[in-house]
Amino acid sequence: MVVGARTAYIAPGSPWENGFVKSLNARLRDELLNGELFYSLREAQIVIESWRRHCNTVRPHGSLG
């Protein structure tokens, strides 16, 4: 069954066209990036992955109350 739904195109480098991405970018910057100084790419990957896991499993989401 074909519904006719299509994916919306969001231009690269245009997070303001997607509210969810804009919110994520702001939260990532406020909660993590502004307070960290990374000395290597590997260190950044580990710290950011830890933050991501915390956000997705431990911290309650605003949409859930």
Phi and psi restraints in degrees (range 20) as a CNS / XPLOR table:
assign (resid 1 and name C) (resid 2 and name N)
       (resid 2 and name CA) (resid 2 and name C) 1.0 -101.3 20.0 2
assign (resid 2 and name N) (resid 2 and name CA)
       (resid 2 and name C) (resid 3 and name N) 1.0 126.0 20.0 2
assign (resid 2 and name C) (resid 3 and name N)
       (resid 3 and name CA) (resid 3 and name C) 1.0 -96.8 20.0 2
assign (resid 3 and name N) (resid 3 and name CA)
       (resid 3 and name C) (resid 4 and name N) 1.0 -27.6 20.0 2
assign (resid 3 and name C) (resid 4 and name N)
       (resid 4 and name CA) (resid 4 and name C) 1.0 94.0 20.0 2
assign (resid 4 and name N) (resid 4 and name CA)
       (resid 4 and name C) (resid 5 and name N) 1.0 10.5 20.0 2
assign (resid 4 and name C) (resid 5 and name N)
       (resid 5 and name CA) (resid 5 and name C) 1.0 -75.6 20.0 2
assign (resid 5 and name N) (resid 5 and name CA)
       (resid 5 and name C) (resid 6 and name N) 1.0 143.0 20.0 2
assign (resid 5 and name C) (resid 6 and name N)
       (resid 6 and name CA) (resid 6 and name C) 1.0 -131.8 20.0 2
assign (resid 6 and name N) (resid 6 and name CA)
       (resid 6 and name C) (resid 7 and name N) 1.0 156.2 20.0 2
assign (resid 6 and name C) (resid 7 and name N)
       (resid 7 and name CA) (resid 7 and name C) 1.0 -76.5 20.0 2
assign (resid 7 and name N) (resid 7 and name CA)
       (resid 7 and name C) (resid 8 and name N) 1.0 133.6 20.0 2
assign (resid 7 and name C) (resid 8 and name N)
       (resid 8 and name CA) (resid 8 and name C) 1.0 -74.8 20.0 2
assign (resid 8 and name N) (resid 8 and name CA)
       (resid 8 and name C) (resid 9 and name N) 1.0 139.2 20.0 2
assign (resid 8 and name C) (resid 9 and name N)
       (resid 9 and name CA) (resid 9 and name C) 1.0 -89.2 20.0 2
assign (resid 9 and name N) (resid 9 and name CA)
       (resid 9 and name C) (resid 10 and name N) 1.0 126.4 20.0 2
assign (resid 9 and name C) (resid 10 and name N)
       (resid 10 and name CA) (resid 10 and name C) 1.0 -117.4 20.0 2
assign (resid 10 and name N) (resid 10 and name CA)
       (resid 10 and name C) (resid 11 and name N) 1.0 120.6 20.0 2
assign (resid 10 and name C) (resid 11 and name N)
       (resid 11 and name CA) (resid 11 and name C) 1.0 -61.4 20.0 2
assign (resid 11 and name N) (resid 11 and name CA)
       (resid 11 and name C) (resid 12 and name N) 1.0 138.8 20.0 2
assign (resid 11 and name C) (resid 12 and name N)
       (resid 12 and name CA) (resid 12 and name C) 1.0 -56.2 20.0 2
assign (resid 12 and name N) (resid 12 and name CA)
       (resid 12 and name C) (resid 13 and name N) 1.0 138.8 20.0 2
assign (resid 12 and name C) (resid 13 and name N)
       (resid 13 and name CA) (resid 13 and name C) 1.0 77.3 20.0 2
assign (resid 13 and name N) (resid 13 and name CA)
       (resid 13 and name C) (resid 14 and name N) 1.0 19.5 20.0 2
assign (resid 13 and name C) (resid 14 and name N)
       (resid 14 and name CA) (resid 14 and name C) 1.0 -125.9 20.0 2
assign (resid 14 and name N) (resid 14 and name CA)
       (resid 14 and name C) (resid 15 and name N) 1.0 61.4 20.0 2
assign (resid 14 and name C) (resid 15 and name N)
       (resid 15 and name CA) (resid 15 and name C) 1.0 -64.4 20.0 2
assign (resid 15 and name N) (resid 15 and name CA)
       (resid 15 and name C) (resid 16 and name N) 1.0 -19.5 20.0 2
assign (resid 15 and name C) (resid 16 and name N)
       (resid 16 and name CA) (resid 16 and name C) 1.0 -67.0 20.0 2
assign (resid 16 and name N) (resid 16 and name CA)
       (resid 16 and name C) (resid 17 and name N) 1.0 -13.0 20.0 2
assign (resid 16 and name C) (resid 17 and name N)
       (resid 17 and name CA) (resid 17 and name C) 1.0 -83.1 20.0 2
assign (resid 17 and name N) (resid 17 and name CA)
       (resid 17 and name C) (resid 18 and name N) 1.0 -8.3 20.0 2
assign (resid 17 and name C) (resid 18 and name N)
       (resid 18 and name CA) (resid 18 and name C) 1.0 -134.1 20.0 2
assign (resid 18 and name N) (resid 18 and name CA)
       (resid 18 and name C) (resid 19 and name N) 1.0 108.2 20.0 2
assign (resid 18 and name C) (resid 19 and name N)
       (resid 19 and name CA) (resid 19 and name C) 1.0 -60.6 20.0 2
assign (resid 19 and name N) (resid 19 and name CA)
       (resid 19 and name C) (resid 20 and name N) 1.0 -34.4 20.0 2
assign (resid 19 and name C) (resid 20 and name N)
       (resid 20 and name CA) (resid 20 and name C) 1.0 -66.7 20.0 2
assign (resid 20 and name N) (resid 20 and name CA)
       (resid 20 and name C) (resid 21 and name N) 1.0 -42.3 20.0 2
assign (resid 20 and name C) (resid 21 and name N)
       (resid 21 and name CA) (resid 21 and name C) 1.0 -67.9 20.0 2
assign (resid 21 and name N) (resid 21 and name CA)
       (resid 21 and name C) (resid 22 and name N) 1.0 -40.7 20.0 2
assign (resid 21 and name C) (resid 22 and name N)
       (resid 22 and name CA) (resid 22 and name C) 1.0 -61.6 20.0 2
assign (resid 22 and name N) (resid 22 and name CA)
       (resid 22 and name C) (resid 23 and name N) 1.0 -43.0 20.0 2
assign (resid 22 and name C) (resid 23 and name N)
       (resid 23 and name CA) (resid 23 and name C) 1.0 -63.9 20.0 2
assign (resid 23 and name N) (resid 23 and name CA)
       (resid 23 and name C) (resid 24 and name N) 1.0 -44.5 20.0 2
assign (resid 23 and name C) (resid 24 and name N)
       (resid 24 and name CA) (resid 24 and name C) 1.0 -62.1 20.0 2
assign (resid 24 and name N) (resid 24 and name CA)
       (resid 24 and name C) (resid 25 and name N) 1.0 -45.5 20.0 2
assign (resid 24 and name C) (resid 25 and name N)
       (resid 25 and name CA) (resid 25 and name C) 1.0 -61.0 20.0 2
assign (resid 25 and name N) (resid 25 and name CA)
       (resid 25 and name C) (resid 26 and name N) 1.0 -41.5 20.0 2
assign (resid 25 and name C) (resid 26 and name N)
       (resid 26 and name CA) (resid 26 and name C) 1.0 -65.8 20.0 2
assign (resid 26 and name N) (resid 26 and name CA)
       (resid 26 and name C) (resid 27 and name N) 1.0 -43.7 20.0 2
assign (resid 26 and name C) (resid 27 and name N)
       (resid 27 and name CA) (resid 27 and name C) 1.0 -65.9 20.0 2
assign (resid 27 and name N) (resid 27 and name CA)
       (resid 27 and name C) (resid 28 and name N) 1.0 -43.0 20.0 2
assign (resid 27 and name C) (resid 28 and name N)
       (resid 28 and name CA) (resid 28 and name C) 1.0 -59.5 20.0 2
assign (resid 28 and name N) (resid 28 and name CA)
       (resid 28 and name C) (resid 29 and name N) 1.0 -45.5 20.0 2
assign (resid 28 and name C) (resid 29 and name N)
       (resid 29 and name CA) (resid 29 and name C) 1.0 -66.2 20.0 2
assign (resid 29 and name N) (resid 29 and name CA)
       (resid 29 and name C) (resid 30 and name N) 1.0 -47.5 20.0 2
assign (resid 29 and name C) (resid 30 and name N)
       (resid 30 and name CA) (resid 30 and name C) 1.0 -65.9 20.0 2
assign (resid 30 and name N) (resid 30 and name CA)
       (resid 30 and name C) (resid 31 and name N) 1.0 -43.7 20.0 2
assign (resid 30 and name C) (resid 31 and name N)
       (resid 31 and name CA) (resid 31 and name C) 1.0 -87.5 20.0 2
assign (resid 31 and name N) (resid 31 and name CA)
       (resid 31 and name C) (resid 32 and name N) 1.0 -21.2 20.0 2
assign (resid 31 and name C) (resid 32 and name N)
       (resid 32 and name CA) (resid 32 and name C) 1.0 -130.5 20.0 2
assign (resid 32 and name N) (resid 32 and name CA)
       (resid 32 and name C) (resid 33 and name N) 1.0 -60.9 20.0 2
assign (resid 32 and name C) (resid 33 and name N)
       (resid 33 and name CA) (resid 33 and name C) 1.0 -66.6 20.0 2
assign (resid 33 and name N) (resid 33 and name CA)
       (resid 33 and name C) (resid 34 and name N) 1.0 -35.8 20.0 2
assign (resid 33 and name C) (resid 34 and name N)
       (resid 34 and name CA) (resid 34 and name C) 1.0 -68.9 20.0 2
assign (resid 34 and name N) (resid 34 and name CA)
       (resid 34 and name C) (resid 35 and name N) 1.0 -19.1 20.0 2
assign (resid 34 and name C) (resid 35 and name N)
       (resid 35 and name CA) (resid 35 and name C) 1.0 -107.2 20.0 2
assign (resid 35 and name N) (resid 35 and name CA)
       (resid 35 and name C) (resid 36 and name N) 1.0 5.6 20.0 2
assign (resid 35 and name C) (resid 36 and name N)
       (resid 36 and name CA) (resid 36 and name C) 1.0 -121.9 20.0 2
assign (resid 36 and name N) (resid 36 and name CA)
       (resid 36 and name C) (resid 37 and name N) 1.0 150.6 20.0 2
assign (resid 36 and name C) (resid 37 and name N)
       (resid 37 and name CA) (resid 37 and name C) 1.0 -126.9 20.0 2
assign (resid 37 and name N) (resid 37 and name CA)
       (resid 37 and name C) (resid 38 and name N) 1.0 112.7 20.0 2
assign (resid 37 and name C) (resid 38 and name N)
       (resid 38 and name CA) (resid 38 and name C) 1.0 -93.8 20.0 2
assign (resid 38 and name N) (resid 38 and name CA)
       (resid 38 and name C) (resid 39 and name N) 1.0 134.7 20.0 2
assign (resid 38 and name C) (resid 39 and name N)
       (resid 39 and name CA) (resid 39 and name C) 1.0 -99.5 20.0 2
assign (resid 39 and name N) (resid 39 and name CA)
       (resid 39 and name C) (resid 40 and name N) 1.0 -9.9 20.0 2
assign (resid 39 and name C) (resid 40 and name N)
       (resid 40 and name CA) (resid 40 and name C) 1.0 -154.7 20.0 2
assign (resid 40 and name N) (resid 40 and name CA)
       (resid 40 and name C) (resid 41 and name N) 1.0 160.2 20.0 2
assign (resid 40 and name C) (resid 41 and name N)
       (resid 41 and name CA) (resid 41 and name C) 1.0 -63.0 20.0 2
assign (resid 41 and name N) (resid 41 and name CA)
       (resid 41 and name C) (resid 42 and name N) 1.0 -39.9 20.0 2
assign (resid 41 and name C) (resid 42 and name N)
       (resid 42 and name CA) (resid 42 and name C) 1.0 -63.2 20.0 2
assign (resid 42 and name N) (resid 42 and name CA)
       (resid 42 and name C) (resid 43 and name N) 1.0 -41.6 20.0 2
assign (resid 42 and name C) (resid 43 and name N)
       (resid 43 and name CA) (resid 43 and name C) 1.0 -61.8 20.0 2
assign (resid 43 and name N) (resid 43 and name CA)
       (resid 43 and name C) (resid 44 and name N) 1.0 -43.6 20.0 2
assign (resid 43 and name C) (resid 44 and name N)
       (resid 44 and name CA) (resid 44 and name C) 1.0 -61.1 20.0 2
assign (resid 44 and name N) (resid 44 and name CA)
       (resid 44 and name C) (resid 45 and name N) 1.0 -43.6 20.0 2
assign (resid 44 and name C) (resid 45 and name N)
       (resid 45 and name CA) (resid 45 and name C) 1.0 -60.8 20.0 2
assign (resid 45 and name N) (resid 45 and name CA)
       (resid 45 and name C) (resid 46 and name N) 1.0 -42.6 20.0 2
assign (resid 45 and name C) (resid 46 and name N)
       (resid 46 and name CA) (resid 46 and name C) 1.0 -67.1 20.0 2
assign (resid 46 and name N) (resid 46 and name CA)
       (resid 46 and name C) (resid 47 and name N) 1.0 -47.2 20.0 2
assign (resid 46 and name C) (resid 47 and name N)
       (resid 47 and name CA) (resid 47 and name C) 1.0 -66.0 20.0 2
assign (resid 47 and name N) (resid 47 and name CA)
       (resid 47 and name C) (resid 48 and name N) 1.0 -43.8 20.0 2
assign (resid 47 and name C) (resid 48 and name N)
       (resid 48 and name CA) (resid 48 and name C) 1.0 -66.8 20.0 2
assign (resid 48 and name N) (resid 48 and name CA)
       (resid 48 and name C) (resid 49 and name N) 1.0 -39.4 20.0 2
assign (resid 48 and name C) (resid 49 and name N)
       (resid 49 and name CA) (resid 49 and name C) 1.0 -64.6 20.0 2
assign (resid 49 and name N) (resid 49 and name CA)
       (resid 49 and name C) (resid 50 and name N) 1.0 -39.1 20.0 2
assign (resid 49 and name C) (resid 50 and name N)
       (resid 50 and name CA) (resid 50 and name C) 1.0 -62.4 20.0 2
assign (resid 50 and name N) (resid 50 and name CA)
       (resid 50 and name C) (resid 51 and name N) 1.0 -43.6 20.0 2
assign (resid 50 and name C) (resid 51 and name N)
       (resid 51 and name CA) (resid 51 and name C) 1.0 -62.5 20.0 2
assign (resid 51 and name N) (resid 51 and name CA)
       (resid 51 and name C) (resid 52 and name N) 1.0 -43.2 20.0 2
assign (resid 51 and name C) (resid 52 and name N)
       (resid 52 and name CA) (resid 52 and name C) 1.0 -61.5 20.0 2
assign (resid 52 and name N) (resid 52 and name CA)
       (resid 52 and name C) (resid 53 and name N) 1.0 -45.2 20.0 2
assign (resid 52 and name C) (resid 53 and name N)
       (resid 53 and name CA) (resid 53 and name C) 1.0 -63.5 20.0 2
assign (resid 53 and name N) (resid 53 and name CA)
       (resid 53 and name C) (resid 54 and name N) 1.0 -41.2 20.0 2
assign (resid 53 and name C) (resid 54 and name N)
       (resid 54 and name CA) (resid 54 and name C) 1.0 -60.8 20.0 2
assign (resid 54 and name N) (resid 54 and name CA)
       (resid 54 and name C) (resid 55 and name N) 1.0 -46.1 20.0 2
assign (resid 54 and name C) (resid 55 and name N)
       (resid 55 and name CA) (resid 55 and name C) 1.0 -63.7 20.0 2
assign (resid 55 and name N) (resid 55 and name CA)
       (resid 55 and name C) (resid 56 and name N) 1.0 -36.6 20.0 2
assign (resid 55 and name C) (resid 56 and name N)
       (resid 56 and name CA) (resid 56 and name C) 1.0 -86.4 20.0 2
assign (resid 56 and name N) (resid 56 and name CA)
       (resid 56 and name C) (resid 57 and name N) 1.0 -15.4 20.0 2
assign (resid 56 and name C) (resid 57 and name N)
       (resid 57 and name CA) (resid 57 and name C) 1.0 -124.8 20.0 2
assign (resid 57 and name N) (resid 57 and name CA)
       (resid 57 and name C) (resid 58 and name N) 1.0 -34.5 20.0 2
assign (resid 57 and name C) (resid 58 and name N)
       (resid 58 and name CA) (resid 58 and name C) 1.0 -99.7 20.0 2
assign (resid 58 and name N) (resid 58 and name CA)
       (resid 58 and name C) (resid 59 and name N) 1.0 -52.5 20.0 2
assign (resid 58 and name C) (resid 59 and name N)
       (resid 59 and name CA) (resid 59 and name C) 1.0 -72.5 20.0 2
assign (resid 59 and name N) (resid 59 and name CA)
       (resid 59 and name C) (resid 60 and name N) 1.0 130.7 20.0 2
assign (resid 59 and name C) (resid 60 and name N)
       (resid 60 and name CA) (resid 60 and name C) 1.0 -68.8 20.0 2
assign (resid 60 and name N) (resid 60 and name CA)
       (resid 60 and name C) (resid 61 and name N) 1.0 144.2 20.0 2
assign (resid 60 and name C) (resid 61 and name N)
       (resid 61 and name CA) (resid 61 and name C) 1.0 -86.3 20.0 2
assign (resid 61 and name N) (resid 61 and name CA)
       (resid 61 and name C) (resid 62 and name N) 1.0 142.6 20.0 2
assign (resid 61 and name C) (resid 62 and name N)
       (resid 62 and name CA) (resid 62 and name C) 1.0 -59.4 20.0 2
assign (resid 62 and name N) (resid 62 and name CA)
       (resid 62 and name C) (resid 63 and name N) 1.0 -34.0 20.0 2
assign (resid 62 and name C) (resid 63 and name N)
       (resid 63 and name CA) (resid 63 and name C) 1.0 -70.6 20.0 2
assign (resid 63 and name N) (resid 63 and name CA)
       (resid 63 and name C) (resid 64 and name N) 1.0 -16.9 20.0 2
assign (resid 63 and name C) (resid 64 and name N)
       (resid 64 and name CA) (resid 64 and name C) 1.0 -93.0 20.0 2
assign (resid 64 and name N) (resid 64 and name CA)
       (resid 64 and name C) (resid 65 and name N) 1.0 -2.1 20.0 2
